[in-house]
Amino acid sequence: MALIAVVVLLVRPPGPLDDPRPAFQRDGLLRNGAVLDADVEGVEFGSGTVILLFDRTAPEGDEWERWKADVTSDGAALVVLTPDHPAQVQLIAAIPMPVPTDGGAPVGYAVVDDDRRVRYATLDPQYLVNAFEVDVITGAVS
């Protein structure tokens, strides 16, 4: 009974920005992910790790500045992609991002390695509090 109470009280259903399949929310490792062109919509790939951050609006504020400094501290490049920026539509379409529960644009990130291969792609509507996860992933694919 105690276990049932814990599950009922603590395990929440997927939110509108989460993966509709909760077990796959952080299962983004792509061993054979797509290989991107060297330059897609002005973003250059192949000279180092690139973090592609997907959000519905451009993030801002102190928490964003700290997150940005944390995830780029090892030299990874950061590119913010929003669906309202027409020049980024091709790049957004090239990344195999999951579709969130609400069916809208993804909120999360993808990591592209030195060989231009997409190595990780996941929804993460709470990415601002999960900078350590991005550091772990970029360290693993560098």
VENKACOR-V793234 format. One record per pair of residues at least 6 apart in sequence whose C-alpha atoms are under 7 Angstrom apart, sorted by sequence separation. I is the first residue (numbers start at 1). J is the second residue. D is the distance in Angstrom with one decimal. If there is no record, write none. Layout:
I:J:D  I:J:D
This chain:
14:20:6.1  19:25:5.4  38:44:5.7  39:45:6.1  72:78:6.9  83:89:6.6  100:106:6.0  112:118:4.4  113:119:6.6  18:25:6.9  38:45:5.0  81:88:6.6  99:106:6.0  111:118:5.9  112:119:5.6  14:22:6.4  38:46:6.3  98:106:7.0  110:118:7.0  111:119:5.7  97:106:6.8  111:120:5.1  110:120:5.2  111:121:6.6  110:121:4.1  109:121:5.9  110:122:6.4  109:122:5.8  108:122:5.7  109:123:6.6  108:123:4.1  107:123:5.6  108:124:4.2  106:123:6.5  107:124:5.9  108:125:6.0  107:125:5.4  108:127:6.6  83:105:6.8  58:82:6.6  97:121:5.8  98:122:6.8  51:76:6.8  57:82:5.9  96:121:6.9  97:122:6.4  98:123:6.7  50:76:5.5  51:77:6.0  52:78:6.1  53:79:6.1  54:80:6.2  55:81:6.4  56:82:5.3  49:76:5.0  50:77:4.7  51:78:4.8  52:79:5.0  53:80:4.8  54:81:4.9  55:82:5.4  56:83:6.3  111:138:6.8  48:76:6.6  49:77:6.4  50:78:5.9  51:79:6.2  52:80:6.0  53:81:5.9  54:82:6.1  113:141:6.0  52:81:6.8  113:142:6.3  41:87:6.2  41:88:6.2  41:90:6.9  56:105:6.6  41:91:6.4  40:91:6.0  55:106:6.6  56:107:6.7  54:106:6.1  55:107:4.5  54:107:4.9  55:108:6.7  54:108:5.1  53:108:6.0  54:109:5.5  53:109:4.4  52:109:5.4  53:110:6.6  51:109:6.8  52:110:5.1  51:110:5.9  52:111:6.2  51:111:4.7  71:131:6.2  50:111:5.8  51:112:6.4  67:128:6.1  70:131:6.7  50:112:5.1  49:112:5.7  50:113:6.6  71:134:6.4  49:113:4.6  64:128:6.6  67:131:6.0  71:135:5.7  48:113:6.4  49:114:5.5  63:128:7.0  48:114:4.6  47:114:5.6  46:114:4.5  46:115:5.3  46:116:5.0  45:116:5.5  19:98:6.9  19:99:6.7  20:100:6.2  36:116:5.4  19:100:4.8  20:101:4.8  35:116:5.4  36:117:6.3  18:100:5.2  19:101:5.8  35:117:4.2  17:100:5.0  18:101:5.9  34:117:5.6  35:118:6.3  16:100:6.5  17:101:5.9  33:117:5.8  34:118:5.5  16:101:5.0  17:102:6.4  33:118:4.9  15:101:7.0  16:102:4.8  33:119:5.7  30:118:6.9  31:119:6.2  30:119:4.8  49:138:6.9  17:107:6.7  29:119:6.0  30:120:5.4  29:120:4.6  28:120:5.0  29:121:6.8  28:121:4.8  49:142:6.2  28:122:5.0  26:122:6.0  25:122:6.7  25:123:6.3  19:123:6.5  18:123:6.4  18:125:6.7  17:125:5.9
